[in-house]
Amino acid sequence: MGRIIVANRHGHQVVDWDVTDTEEARAGIAEAERILREARQAGCAISKKVDGVHVLDESPFDPAAEEYQIIAPIAGG
């Protein structure tokens, strides 16, 4: 089971997916992949948990990853 943590001004959202070979799991993986793709297009940084530590990640979505975090760009004035 993998997950994406999406932090935003309202707190955070968690999106989970399973890697079993079912229609529901494939839909969850497609949704997670879409969320990461759109986050990157919006200028967000993506980190992936590797060996228990989050590292910045620019590689394609990996459904076997344990966890991703989406880091929104800082906006201010």
mmCIF file of the N, C-alpha and C atoms, coordinates in Angstrom:
data_MODEL
# 
_entry.id   MODEL 
# 
loop_
_atom_site.group_PDB 
_atom_site.id 
_atom_site.type_symbol 
_atom_site.label_atom_id 
_atom_site.label_alt_id 
_atom_site.label_comp_id 
_atom_site.label_asym_id 
_atom_site.label_entity_id 
_atom_site.label_seq_id 
_atom_site.pdbx_PDB_ins_code 
_atom_site.Cartn_x 
_atom_site.Cartn_y 
_atom_site.Cartn_z 
_atom_site.occupancy 
_atom_site.B_iso_or_equiv 
_atom_site.pdbx_formal_charge 
_atom_site.auth_seq_id 
_atom_site.auth_comp_id 
_atom_site.auth_asym_id 
_atom_site.auth_atom_id 
_atom_site.pdbx_PDB_model_num 
ATOM 1   N N  . MET A 1 1  ? 0.854  -1.173 0.000   1.00 0.00 ? 1  MET A N  1 
ATOM 2   C CA . MET A 1 1  ? 0.000  0.000  0.000   1.00 0.00 ? 1  MET A CA 1 
ATOM 3   C C  . MET A 1 1  ? 0.896  1.229  0.000   1.00 0.00 ? 1  MET A C  1 
ATOM 4   N N  . GLY A 1 2  ? 0.661  2.117  -0.928  1.00 0.00 ? 2  GLY A N  1 
ATOM 5   C CA . GLY A 1 2  ? 1.397  3.373  -0.993  1.00 0.00 ? 2  GLY A CA 1 
ATOM 6   C C  . GLY A 1 2  ? 0.482  4.529  -0.672  1.00 0.00 ? 2  GLY A C  1 
ATOM 7   N N  . ARG A 1 3  ? 1.091  5.701  -0.477  1.00 0.00 ? 3  ARG A N  1 
ATOM 8   C CA . ARG A 1 3  ? 0.265  6.880  -0.210  1.00 0.00 ? 3  ARG A CA 1 
ATOM 9   C C  . ARG A 1 3  ? 0.984  8.145  -0.634  1.00 0.00 ? 3  ARG A C  1 
ATOM 10  N N  . ILE A 1 4  ? 0.175  9.147  -0.894  1.00 0.00 ? 4  ILE A N  1 
ATOM 11  C CA . ILE A 1 4  ? 0.657  10.497 -1.181  1.00 0.00 ? 4  ILE A CA 1 
ATOM 12  C C  . ILE A 1 4  ? 0.093  11.394 -0.093  1.00 0.00 ? 4  ILE A C  1 
ATOM 13  N N  . ILE A 1 5  ? 0.945  12.224 0.470   1.00 0.00 ? 5  ILE A N  1 
ATOM 14  C CA . ILE A 1 5  ? 0.503  13.225 1.426   1.00 0.00 ? 5  ILE A CA 1 
ATOM 15  C C  . ILE A 1 5  ? 0.559  14.566 0.709   1.00 0.00 ? 5  ILE A C  1 
ATOM 16  N N  . VAL A 1 6  ? -0.584 15.215 0.599   1.00 0.00 ? 6  VAL A N  1 
ATOM 17  C CA . VAL A 1 6  ? -0.695 16.498 -0.077  1.00 0.00 ? 6  VAL A CA 1 
ATOM 18  C C  . VAL A 1 6  ? -0.920 17.556 0.999   1.00 0.00 ? 6  VAL A C  1 
ATOM 19  N N  . ALA A 1 7  ? 0.099  18.359 1.256   1.00 0.00 ? 7  ALA A N  1 
ATOM 20  C CA . ALA A 1 7  ? -0.025 19.437 2.245   1.00 0.00 ? 7  ALA A CA 1 
ATOM 21  C C  . ALA A 1 7  ? -0.542 20.683 1.537   1.00 0.00 ? 7  ALA A C  1 
ATOM 22  N N  . ASN A 1 8  ? -1.489 21.343 2.177   1.00 0.00 ? 8  ASN A N  1 
ATOM 23  C CA . ASN A 1 8  ? -1.988 22.598 1.621   1.00 0.00 ? 8  ASN A CA 1 
ATOM 24  C C  . ASN A 1 8  ? -2.458 23.504 2.756   1.00 0.00 ? 8  ASN A C  1 
ATOM 25  N N  . ARG A 1 9  ? -2.997 24.644 2.420   1.00 0.00 ? 9  ARG A N  1 
ATOM 26  C CA . ARG A 1 9  ? -3.371 25.620 3.457   1.00 0.00 ? 9  ARG A CA 1 
ATOM 27  C C  . ARG A 1 9  ? -4.530 25.145 4.330   1.00 0.00 ? 9  ARG A C  1 
ATOM 28  N N  . HIS A 1 10 ? -5.184 24.086 3.945   1.00 0.00 ? 10 HIS A N  1 
ATOM 29  C CA . HIS A 1 10 ? -6.307 23.562 4.721   1.00 0.00 ? 10 HIS A CA 1 
ATOM 30  C C  . HIS A 1 10 ? -5.903 22.369 5.580   1.00 0.00 ? 10 HIS A C  1 
ATOM 31  N N  . GLY A 1 11 ? -4.617 22.065 5.648   1.00 0.00 ? 11 GLY A N  1 
ATOM 32  C CA . GLY A 1 11 ? -4.143 20.903 6.386   1.00 0.00 ? 11 GLY A CA 1 
ATOM 33  C C  . GLY A 1 11 ? -3.450 19.961 5.428   1.00 0.00 ? 11 GLY A C  1 
ATOM 34  N N  . HIS A 1 12 ? -3.911 18.730 5.356   1.00 0.00 ? 12 HIS A N  1 
ATOM 35  C CA . HIS A 1 12 ? -3.343 17.806 4.394   1.00 0.00 ? 12 HIS A CA 1 
ATOM 36  C C  . HIS A 1 12 ? -4.374 16.768 3.976   1.00 0.00 ? 12 HIS A C  1 
ATOM 37  N N  . GLN A 1 13 ? -4.127 16.222 2.820   1.00 0.00 ? 13 GLN A N  1 
ATOM 38  C CA . GLN A 1 13 ? -4.987 15.190 2.235   1.00 0.00 ? 13 GLN A CA 1 
ATOM 39  C C  . GLN A 1 13 ? -4.103 13.960 2.032   1.00 0.00 ? 13 GLN A C  1 
ATOM 40  N N  . VAL A 1 14 ? -4.626 12.791 2.272   1.00 0.00 ? 14 VAL A N  1 
ATOM 41  C CA . VAL A 1 14 ? -3.883 11.551 2.052   1.00 0.00 ? 14 VAL A CA 1 
ATOM 42  C C  . VAL A 1 14 ? -4.594 10.745 0.971   1.00 0.00 ? 14 VAL A C  1 
ATOM 43  N N  . VAL A 1 15 ? -3.840 10.334 -0.033  1.00 0.00 ? 15 VAL A N  1 
ATOM 44  C CA . VAL A 1 15 ? -4.356 9.503  -1.118  1.00 0.00 ? 15 VAL A CA 1 
ATOM 45  C C  . VAL A 1 15 ? -3.613 8.171  -1.047  1.00 0.00 ? 15 VAL A C  1 
ATOM 46  N N  . ASP A 1 16 ? -4.346 7.076  -0.904  1.00 0.00 ? 16 ASP A N  1 
ATOM 47  C CA . ASP A 1 16 ? -3.752 5.739  -0.805  1.00 0.00 ? 16 ASP A CA 1 
ATOM 48  C C  . ASP A 1 16 ? -4.014 4.953  -2.081  1.00 0.00 ? 16 ASP A C  1 
ATOM 49  N N  . TRP A 1 17 ? -3.124 4.008  -2.369  1.00 0.00 ? 17 TRP A N  1 
ATOM 50  C CA . TRP A 1 17 ? -3.350 3.072  -3.463  1.00 0.00 ? 17 TRP A CA 1 
ATOM 51  C C  . TRP A 1 17 ? -2.784 1.711  -3.064  1.00 0.00 ? 17 TRP A C  1 
ATOM 52  N N  . ASP A 1 18 ? -3.287 0.698  -3.694  1.00 0.00 ? 18 ASP A N  1 
ATOM 53  C CA . ASP A 1 18 ? -2.853 -0.666 -3.450  1.00 0.00 ? 18 ASP A CA 1 
ATOM 54  C C  . ASP A 1 18 ? -2.219 -1.187 -4.735  1.00 0.00 ? 18 ASP A C  1 
ATOM 55  N N  . VAL A 1 19 ? -1.290 -2.105 -4.622  1.00 0.00 ? 19 VAL A N  1 
ATOM 56  C CA . VAL A 1 19 ? -0.602 -2.613 -5.811  1.00 0.00 ? 19 VAL A CA 1 
ATOM 57  C C  . VAL A 1 19 ? -1.109 -3.988 -6.247  1.00 0.00 ? 19 VAL A C  1 
ATOM 58  N N  . THR A 1 20 ? -2.219 -4.436 -5.671  1.00 0.00 ? 20 THR A N  1 
ATOM 59  C CA . THR A 1 20 ? -2.790 -5.708 -6.117  1.00 0.00 ? 20 THR A CA 1 
ATOM 60  C C  . THR A 1 20 ? -3.314 -5.557 -7.544  1.00 0.00 ? 20 THR A C  1 
ATOM 61  N N  . ASP A 1 21 ? -3.504 -6.651 -8.230  1.00 0.00 ? 21 ASP A N  1 
ATOM 62  C CA . ASP A 1 21 ? -3.947 -6.604 -9.619  1.00 0.00 ? 21 ASP A CA 1 
ATOM 63  C C  . ASP A 1 21 ? -5.465 -6.699 -9.685  1.00 0.00 ? 21 ASP A C  1 
ATOM 64  N N  . THR A 1 22 ? -6.103 -5.595 -9.294  1.00 0.00 ? 22 THR A N  1 
ATOM 65  C CA . THR A 1 22 ? -7.561 -5.505 -9.395  1.00 0.00 ? 22 THR A CA 1 
ATOM 66  C C  . THR A 1 22 ? -7.905 -4.203 -10.115 1.00 0.00 ? 22 THR A C  1 
ATOM 67  N N  . GLU A 1 23 ? -9.115 -4.132 -10.599 1.00 0.00 ? 23 GLU A N  1 
ATOM 68  C CA . GLU A 1 23 ? -9.567 -2.915 -11.282 1.00 0.00 ? 23 GLU A CA 1 
ATOM 69  C C  . GLU A 1 23 ? -9.509 -1.720 -10.333 1.00 0.00 ? 23 GLU A C  1 
ATOM 70  N N  . GLU A 1 24 ? -9.924 -1.914 -9.100  1.00 0.00 ? 24 GLU A N  1 
ATOM 71  C CA . GLU A 1 24 ? -9.904 -0.830 -8.104  1.00 0.00 ? 24 GLU A CA 1 
ATOM 72  C C  . GLU A 1 24 ? -8.478 -0.357 -7.829  1.00 0.00 ? 24 GLU A C  1 
ATOM 73  N N  . ALA A 1 25 ? -7.541 -1.298 -7.713  1.00 0.00 ? 25 ALA A N  1 
ATOM 74  C CA . ALA A 1 25 ? -6.141 -0.937 -7.466  1.00 0.00 ? 25 ALA A CA 1 
ATOM 75  C C  . ALA A 1 25 ? -5.569 -0.181 -8.660  1.00 0.00 ? 25 ALA A C  1 
ATOM 76  N N  . ARG A 1 26 ? -5.857 -0.634 -9.872  1.00 0.00 ? 26 ARG A N  1 
ATOM 77  C CA . ARG A 1 26 ? -5.366 0.060  -11.068 1.00 0.00 ? 26 ARG A CA 1 
ATOM 78  C C  . ARG A 1 26 ? -5.922 1.476  -11.142 1.00 0.00 ? 26 ARG A C  1 
ATOM 79  N N  . ALA A 1 27 ? -7.176 1.658  -10.759 1.00 0.00 ? 27 ALA A N  1 
ATOM 80  C CA . ALA A 1 27 ? -7.767 2.996  -10.744 1.00 0.00 ? 27 ALA A CA 1 
ATOM 81  C C  . ALA A 1 27 ? -7.096 3.882  -9.698  1.00 0.00 ? 27 ALA A C  1 
ATOM 82  N N  . GLY A 1 28 ? -6.785 3.316  -8.545  1.00 0.00 ? 28 GLY A N  1 
ATOM 83  C CA . GLY A 1 28 ? -6.094 4.072  -7.492  1.00 0.00 ? 28 GLY A CA 1 
ATOM 84  C C  . GLY A 1 28 ? -4.706 4.493  -7.925  1.00 0.00 ? 28 GLY A C  1 
ATOM 85  N N  . ILE A 1 29 ? -3.997 3.611  -8.609  1.00 0.00 ? 29 ILE A N  1 
ATOM 86  C CA . ILE A 1 29 ? -2.657 3.934  -9.112  1.00 0.00 ? 29 ILE A CA 1 
ATOM 87  C C  . ILE A 1 29 ? -2.742 5.032  -10.169 1.00 0.00 ? 29 ILE A C  1 
ATOM 88  N N  . ALA A 1 30 ? -3.714 4.939  -11.064 1.00 0.00 ? 30 ALA A N  1 
ATOM 89  C CA . ALA A 1 30 ? -3.888 5.965  -12.095 1.00 0.00 ? 30 ALA A CA 1 
ATOM 90  C C  . ALA A 1 30 ? -4.197 7.322  -11.462 1.00 0.00 ? 30 ALA A C  1 
ATOM 91  N N  . GLU A 1 31 ? -5.009 7.326  -10.419 1.00 0.00 ? 31 GLU A N  1 
ATOM 92  C CA . GLU A 1 31 ? -5.347 8.578  -9.719  1.00 0.00 ? 31 GLU A CA 1 
ATOM 93  C C  . GLU A 1 31 ? -4.107 9.162  -9.043  1.00 0.00 ? 31 GLU A C  1 
ATOM 94  N N  . ALA A 1 32 ? -3.316 8.327  -8.380  1.00 0.00 ? 32 ALA A N  1 
ATOM 95  C CA . ALA A 1 32 ? -2.097 8.799  -7.720  1.00 0.00 ? 32 ALA A CA 1 
ATOM 96  C C  . ALA A 1 32 ? -1.115 9.363  -8.746  1.00 0.00 ? 32 ALA A C  1 
ATOM 97  N N  . GLU A 1 33 ? -0.978 8.676  -9.875  1.00 0.00 ? 33 GLU A N  1 
ATOM 98  C CA . GLU A 1 33 ? -0.087 9.147  -10.935 1.00 0.00 ? 33 GLU A CA 1 
ATOM 99  C C  . GLU A 1 33 ? -0.552 10.498 -11.476 1.00 0.00 ? 33 GLU A C  1 
ATOM 100 N N  . ARG A 1 34 ? -1.862 10.652 -11.655 1.00 0.00 ? 34 ARG A N  1 
ATOM 101 C CA . ARG A 1 34 ? -2.415 11.930 -12.135 1.00 0.00 ? 34 ARG A CA 1 
ATOM 102 C C  . ARG A 1 34 ? -2.144 13.046 -11.134 1.00 0.00 ? 34 ARG A C  1 
ATOM 103 N N  . ILE A 1 35 ? -2.331 12.780 -9.853  1.00 0.00 ? 35 ILE A N  1 
ATOM 104 C CA . ILE A 1 35 ? -2.120 13.792 -8.820  1.00 0.00 ? 35 ILE A CA 1 
ATOM 105 C C  . ILE A 1 35 ? -0.662 14.267 -8.833  1.00 0.00 ? 35 ILE A C  1 
ATOM 106 N N  . LEU A 1 36 ? 0.288  13.337 -8.924  1.00 0.00 ? 36 LEU A N  1 
ATOM 107 C CA . LEU A 1 36 ? 1.698  13.731 -8.956  1.00 0.00 ? 36 LEU A CA 1 
ATOM 108 C C  . LEU A 1 36 ? 2.028  14.510 -10.222 1.00 0.00 ? 36 LEU A C  1 
ATOM 109 N N  . ARG A 1 37 ? 1.512  14.072 -11.364 1.00 0.00 ? 37 ARG A N  1 
ATOM 110 C CA . ARG A 1 37 ? 1.770  14.763 -12.628 1.00 0.00 ? 37 ARG A CA 1 
ATOM 111 C C  . ARG A 1 37 ? 1.252  16.200 -12.575 1.00 0.00 ? 37 ARG A C  1 
ATOM 112 N N  . GLU A 1 38 ? 0.027  16.381 -12.093 1.00 0.00 ? 38 GLU A N  1 
ATOM 113 C CA . GLU A 1 38 ? -0.554 17.724 -12.009 1.00 0.00 ? 38 GLU A CA 1 
ATOM 114 C C  . GLU A 1 38 ? 0.180  18.586 -10.992 1.00 0.00 ? 38 GLU A C  1 
ATOM 115 N N  . ALA A 1 39 ? 0.638  17.991 -9.907  1.00 0.00 ? 39 ALA A N  1 
ATOM 116 C CA . ALA A 1 39 ? 1.391  18.750 -8.902  1.00 0.00 ? 39 ALA A CA 1 
ATOM 117 C C  . ALA A 1 39 ? 2.703  19.254 -9.499  1.00 0.00 ? 39 ALA A C  1 
ATOM 118 N N  . ARG A 1 40 ? 3.385  18.401 -10.244 1.00 0.00 ? 40 ARG A N  1 
ATOM 119 C CA . ARG A 1 40 ? 4.638  18.822 -10.884 1.00 0.00 ? 40 ARG A CA 1 
ATOM 120 C C  . ARG A 1 40 ? 4.375  19.940 -11.890 1.00 0.00 ? 40 ARG A C  1 
ATOM 121 N N  . GLN A 1 41 ? 3.299  19.818 -12.658 1.00 0.00 ? 41 GLN A N  1 
ATOM 122 C CA . GLN A 1 41 ? 2.963  20.846 -13.642 1.00 0.00 ? 41 GLN A CA 1 
ATOM 123 C C  . GLN A 1 41 ? 2.632  22.175 -12.967 1.00 0.00 ? 41 GLN A C  1 
ATOM 124 N N  . ALA A 1 42 ? 2.135  22.114 -11.740 1.00 0.00 ? 42 ALA A N  1 
ATOM 125 C CA . ALA A 1 42 ? 1.788  23.324 -10.990 1.00 0.00 ? 42 ALA A CA 1 
ATOM 126 C C  . ALA A 1 42 ? 2.987  23.912 -10.243 1.00 0.00 ? 42 ALA A C  1 
ATOM 127 N N  . GLY A 1 43 ? 4.159  23.294 -10.403 1.00 0.00 ? 43 GLY A N  1 
ATOM 128 C CA . GLY A 1 43 ? 5.362  23.837 -9.782  1.00 0.00 ? 43 GLY A CA 1 
ATOM 129 C C  . GLY A 1 43 ? 5.669  23.293 -8.399  1.00 0.00 ? 43 GLY A C  1 
ATOM 130 N N  . CYS A 1 44 ? 4.969  22.259 -7.988  1.00 0.00 ? 44 CYS A N  1 
ATOM 131 C CA . CYS A 1 44 ? 5.221  21.661 -6.677  1.00 0.00 ? 44 CYS A CA 1 
ATOM 132 C C  . CYS A 1 44 ? 6.451  20.762 -6.748  1.00 0.00 ? 44 CYS A C  1 
ATOM 133 N N  . ALA A 1 45 ? 7.133  20.644 -5.622  1.00 0.00 ? 45 ALA A N  1 
ATOM 134 C CA . ALA A 1 45 ? 8.215  19.679 -5.496  1.00 0.00 ? 45 ALA A CA 1 
ATOM 135 C C  . ALA A 1 45 ? 7.608  18.372 -4.991  1.00 0.00 ? 45 ALA A C  1 
ATOM 136 N N  . ILE A 1 46 ? 8.231  17.265 -5.351  1.00 0.00 ? 46 ILE A N  1 
ATOM 137 C CA . ILE A 1 46 ? 7.763  15.950 -4.931  1.00 0.00 ? 46 ILE A CA 1 
ATOM 138 C C  . ILE A 1 46 ? 8.899  15.267 -4.181  1.00 0.00 ? 46 ILE A C  1 
ATOM 139 N N  . SER A 1 47 ? 8.569  14.727 -3.018  1.00 0.00 ? 47 SER A N  1 
ATOM 140 C CA . SER A 1 47 ? 9.564  13.911 -2.321  1.00 0.00 ? 47 SER A CA 1 
ATOM 141 C C  . SER A 1 47 ? 9.024  12.489 -2.233  1.00 0.00 ? 47 SER A C  1 
ATOM 142 N N  . LYS A 1 48 ? 9.964  11.542 -2.238  1.00 0.00 ? 48 LYS A N  1 
ATOM 143 C CA . LYS A 1 48 ? 9.621  10.127 -2.157  1.00 0.00 ? 48 LYS A CA 1 
ATOM 144 C C  . LYS A 1 48 ? 10.395 9.534  -0.988  1.00 0.00 ? 48 LYS A C  1 
ATOM 145 N N  . LYS A 1 49 ? 9.743  8.677  -0.226  1.00 0.00 ? 49 LYS A N  1 
ATOM 146 C CA . LYS A 1 49 ? 10.395 8.025  0.900   1.00 0.00 ? 49 LYS A CA 1 
ATOM 147 C C  . LYS A 1 49 ? 11.273 6.887  0.383   1.00 0.00 ? 49 LYS A C  1 
ATOM 148 N N  . VAL A 1 50 ? 12.568 6.986  0.650   1.00 0.00 ? 50 VAL A N  1 
ATOM 149 C CA . VAL A 1 50 ? 13.543 5.988  0.232   1.00 0.00 ? 50 VAL A CA 1 
ATOM 150 C C  . VAL A 1 50 ? 14.351 5.586  1.461   1.00 0.00 ? 50 VAL A C  1 
ATOM 151 N N  . ASP A 1 51 ? 14.310 4.322  1.815   1.00 0.00 ? 51 ASP A N  1 
ATOM 152 C CA . ASP A 1 51 ? 15.025 3.826  3.005   1.00 0.00 ? 51 ASP A CA 1 
ATOM 153 C C  . ASP A 1 51 ? 14.677 4.625  4.250   1.00 0.00 ? 51 ASP A C  1 
ATOM 154 N N  . GLY A 1 52 ? 13.404 4.984  4.404   1.00 0.00 ? 52 GLY A N  1 
ATOM 155 C CA . GLY A 1 52 ? 12.932 5.674  5.596   1.00 0.00 ? 52 GLY A CA 1 
ATOM 156 C C  . GLY A 1 52 ? 13.146 7.171  5.608   1.00 0.00 ? 52 GLY A C  1 
ATOM 157 N N  . VAL A 1 53 ? 13.702 7.730  4.531   1.00 0.00 ? 53 VAL A N  1 
ATOM 158 C CA . VAL A 1 53 ? 14.004 9.158  4.464   1.00 0.00 ? 53 VAL A CA 1 
ATOM 159 C C  . VAL A 1 53 ? 13.373 9.740  3.200   1.00 0.00 ? 53 VAL A C  1 
ATOM 160 N N  . HIS A 1 54 ? 12.789 10.930 3.322   1.00 0.00 ? 54 HIS A N  1 
ATOM 161 C CA . HIS A 1 54 ? 12.224 11.589 2.142   1.00 0.00 ? 54 HIS A CA 1 
ATOM 162 C C  . HIS A 1 54 ? 13.323 12.312 1.377   1.00 0.00 ? 54 HIS A C  1 
ATOM 163 N N  . VAL A 1 55 ? 13.353 12.077 0.067   1.00 0.00 ? 55 VAL A N  1 
ATOM 164 C CA . VAL A 1 55 ? 14.309 12.743 -0.815  1.00 0.00 ? 55 VAL A CA 1 
ATOM 165 C C  . VAL A 1 55 ? 13.529 13.357 -1.979  1.00 0.00 ? 55 VAL A C  1 
ATOM 166 N N  . LEU A 1 56 ? 14.010 14.493 -2.479  1.00 0.00 ? 56 LEU A N  1 
ATOM 167 C CA . LEU A 1 56 ? 13.353 15.101 -3.632  1.00 0.00 ? 56 LEU A CA 1 
ATOM 168 C C  . LEU A 1 56 ? 13.418 14.138 -4.801  1.00 0.00 ? 56 LEU A C  1 
ATOM 169 N N  . ASP A 1 57 ? 12.338 14.071 -5.546  1.00 0.00 ? 57 ASP A N  1 
ATOM 170 C CA . ASP A 1 57 ? 12.214 13.060 -6.591  1.00 0.00 ? 57 ASP A CA 1 
ATOM 171 C C  . ASP A 1 57 ? 11.653 13.675 -7.853  1.00 0.00 ? 57 ASP A C  1 
ATOM 172 N N  . GLU A 1 58 ? 12.319 13.436 -8.972  1.00 0.00 ? 58 GLU A N  1 
ATOM 173 C CA . GLU A 1 58 ? 11.832 13.908 -10.268 1.00 0.00 ? 58 GLU A CA 1 
ATOM 174 C C  . GLU A 1 58 ? 11.564 12.748 -11.223 1.00 0.00 ? 58 GLU A C  1 
ATOM 175 N N  . SER A 1 59 ? 11.675 11.529 -10.722 1.00 0.00 ? 59 SER A N  1 
ATOM 176 C CA . SER A 1 59 ? 11.482 10.355 -11.578 1.00 0.00 ? 59 SER A CA 1 
ATOM 177 C C  . SER A 1 59 ? 9.994  10.091 -11.791 1.00 0.00 ? 59 SER A C  1 
ATOM 178 N N  . PRO A 1 60 ? 9.675  9.265  -12.776 1.00 0.00 ? 60 PRO A N  1 
ATOM 179 C CA . PRO A 1 60 ? 8.267  8.923  -13.003 1.00 0.00 ? 60 PRO A CA 1 
ATOM 180 C C  . PRO A 1 60 ? 7.653  8.250  -11.777 1.00 0.00 ? 60 PRO A C  1 
ATOM 181 N N  . PHE A 1 61 ? 6.358  8.306  -11.680 1.00 0.00 ? 61 PHE A N  1 
ATOM 182 C CA . PHE A 1 61 ? 5.627  7.705  -10.563 1.00 0.00 ? 61 PHE A CA 1 
ATOM 183 C C  . PHE A 1 61 ? 5.980  6.230  -10.425 1.00 0.00 ? 61 PHE A C  1 
ATOM 184 N N  . ASP A 1 62 ? 6.211  5.798  -9.204  1.00 0.00 ? 62 ASP A N  1 
ATOM 185 C CA . ASP A 1 62 ? 6.537  4.413  -8.905  1.00 0.00 ? 62 ASP A CA 1 
ATOM 186 C C  . ASP A 1 62 ? 5.457  3.852  -7.978  1.00 0.00 ? 62 ASP A C  1 
ATOM 187 N N  . PRO A 1 63 ? 4.551  3.012  -8.474  1.00 0.00 ? 63 PRO A N  1 
ATOM 188 C CA . PRO A 1 63 ? 3.480  2.501  -7.632  1.00 0.00 ? 63 PRO A CA 1 
ATOM 189 C C  . PRO A 1 63 ? 3.986  1.664  -6.460  1.00 0.00 ? 63 PRO A C  1 
ATOM 190 N N  . ALA A 1 64 ? 5.225  1.189  -6.529  1.00 0.00 ? 64 ALA A N  1 
ATOM 191 C CA . ALA A 1 64 ? 5.794  0.404  -5.426  1.00 0.00 ? 64 ALA A CA 1 
ATOM 192 C C  . ALA A 1 64 ? 6.358  1.290  -4.316  1.00 0.00 ? 64 ALA A C  1 
ATOM 193 N N  . ALA A 1 65 ? 6.403  2.602  -4.535  1.00 0.00 ? 65 ALA A N  1 
ATOM 194 C CA . ALA A 1 65 ? 6.923  3.513  -3.510  1.00 0.00 ? 65 ALA A CA 1 
ATOM 195 C C  . ALA A 1 65 ? 6.024  3.476  -2.280  1.00 0.00 ? 65 ALA A C  1 
ATOM 196 N N  . GLU A 1 66 ? 6.646  3.584  -1.125  1.00 0.00 ? 66 GLU A N  1 
ATOM 197 C CA . GLU A 1 66 ? 5.881  3.574  0.125   1.00 0.00 ? 66 GLU A CA 1 
ATOM 198 C C  . GLU A 1 66 ? 5.100  4.878  0.307   1.00 0.00 ? 66 GLU A C  1 
ATOM 199 N N  . GLU A 1 67 ? 5.759  6.004  0.012   1.00 0.00 ? 67 GLU A N  1 
ATOM 200 C CA . GLU A 1 67 ? 5.106  7.284  0.295   1.00 0.00 ? 67 GLU A CA 1 
ATOM 201 C C  . GLU A 1 67 ? 5.715  8.391  -0.547  1.00 0.00 ? 67 GLU A C  1 
ATOM 202 N N  . TYR A 1 68 ? 4.853  9.284  -1.007  1.00 0.00 ? 68 TYR A N  1 
ATOM 203 C CA . TYR A 1 68 ? 5.247  10.525 -1.654  1.00 0.00 ? 68 TYR A CA 1 
ATOM 204 C C  . TYR A 1 68 ? 4.690  11.675 -0.823  1.00 0.00 ? 68 TYR A C  1 
ATOM 205 N N  . GLN A 1 69 ? 5.361  12.822 -0.914  1.00 0.00 ? 69 GLN A N  1 
ATOM 206 C CA . GLN A 1 69 ? 4.811  14.056 -0.361  1.00 0.00 ? 69 GLN A CA 1 
ATOM 207 C C  . GLN A 1 69 ? 4.862  15.109 -1.445  1.00 0.00 ? 69 GLN A C  1 
ATOM 208 N N  . ILE A 1 70 ? 3.801  15.903 -1.526  1.00 0.00 ? 70 ILE A N  1 
ATOM 209 C CA . ILE A 1 70 ? 3.747  17.012 -2.468  1.00 0.00 ? 70 ILE A CA 1 
ATOM 210 C C  . ILE A 1 70 ? 3.994  18.279 -1.675  1.00 0.00 ? 70 ILE A C  1 
ATOM 211 N N  . ILE A 1 71 ? 4.982  19.047 -2.135  1.00 0.00 ? 71 ILE A N  1 
ATOM 212 C CA . ILE A 1 71 ? 5.377  20.266 -1.431  1.00 0.00 ? 71 ILE A CA 1 
ATOM 213 C C  . ILE A 1 71 ? 5.046  21.454 -2.329  1.00 0.00 ? 71 ILE A C  1 
ATOM 214 N N  . ALA A 1 72 ? 4.066  22.226 -1.917  1.00 0.00 ? 72 ALA A N  1 
ATOM 215 C CA . ALA A 1 72 ? 3.627  23.370 -2.713  1.00 0.00 ? 72 ALA A CA 1 
ATOM 216 C C  . ALA A 1 72 ? 4.675  24.469 -2.684  1.00 0.00 ? 72 ALA A C  1 
ATOM 217 N N  . PRO A 1 73 ? 4.794  25.223 -3.786  1.00 0.00 ? 73 PRO A N  1 
ATOM 218 C CA . PRO A 1 73 ? 5.732  26.343 -3.783  1.00 0.00 ? 73 PRO A CA 1 
ATOM 219 C C  . PRO A 1 73 ? 5.278  27.401 -2.776  1.00 0.00 ? 73 PRO A C  1 
ATOM 220 N N  . ILE A 1 74 ? 6.238  28.069 -2.199  1.00 0.00 ? 74 ILE A N  1 
ATOM 221 C CA . ILE A 1 74 ? 5.921  29.121 -1.229  1.00 0.00 ? 74 ILE A CA 1 
ATOM 222 C C  . ILE A 1 74 ? 5.507  30.366 -2.001  1.00 0.00 ? 74 ILE A C  1 
ATOM 223 N N  . ALA A 1 75 ? 4.372  30.912 -1.611  1.00 0.00 ? 75 ALA A N  1 
ATOM 224 C CA . ALA A 1 75 ? 3.883  32.141 -2.239  1.00 0.00 ? 75 ALA A CA 1 
ATOM 225 C C  . ALA A 1 75 ? 3.776  33.211 -1.163  1.00 0.00 ? 75 ALA A C  1 
ATOM 226 N N  . GLY A 1 76 ? 4.125  34.380 -1.513  1.00 0.00 ? 76 GLY A N  1 
ATOM 227 C CA . GLY A 1 76 ? 4.029  35.462 -0.537  1.00 0.00 ? 76 GLY A CA 1 
ATOM 228 C C  . GLY A 1 76 ? 4.274  36.794 -1.197  1.00 0.00 ? 76 GLY A C  1 
ATOM 229 N N  . GLY A 1 77 ? 4.312  37.787 -0.393  1.00 0.00 ? 77 GLY A N  1 
ATOM 230 C CA . GLY A 1 77 ? 4.503  39.102 -0.972  1.00 0.00 ? 77 GLY A CA 1 
ATOM 231 C C  . GLY A 1 77 ? 5.228  40.012 -0.064  1.00 0.00 ? 77 GLY A C  1 
# 
